[in-house]
């Protein structure tokens, strides 16, 4: 199954791209599975804190063919 992953903020610099097409299989089609796959593809992201979003909401449940998942750094401030 093909999924587009979009990187935002400093994650673009760390990953070295704005977006990437991944072919997922089996357990990779869940949020946690996709997170593990992204860290495999981009080991420099290991030290970064980020969340996965789908259509503006936290990614939960299975991922469908053709989805566009956003990878956002955690923002802080006040």
Steps between C-alpha positions, in 0.01 A plus 500: 500500500633845408490790744646850468678634808541878523765649726451841665718747689847389597407140415539594131862591562572190706330266250646682201168519315155659510313183419560138423297216352520184709373154412364348821428139583330321789559662840641812334141604417437612860615826658767326710611286206532806278700680771744206516530494120570875483773463763651214298506714187623811684711395801593864572139551612562266797578795729204710383158518663218507245142397443324352201186663364244405239258763368592737784446249782725265693549181303303215656390168361606341173642700211333470161651483151593843364479684833715808561642491851663810651797483734506803733757594763357573841472874545540672833472850622273722692 
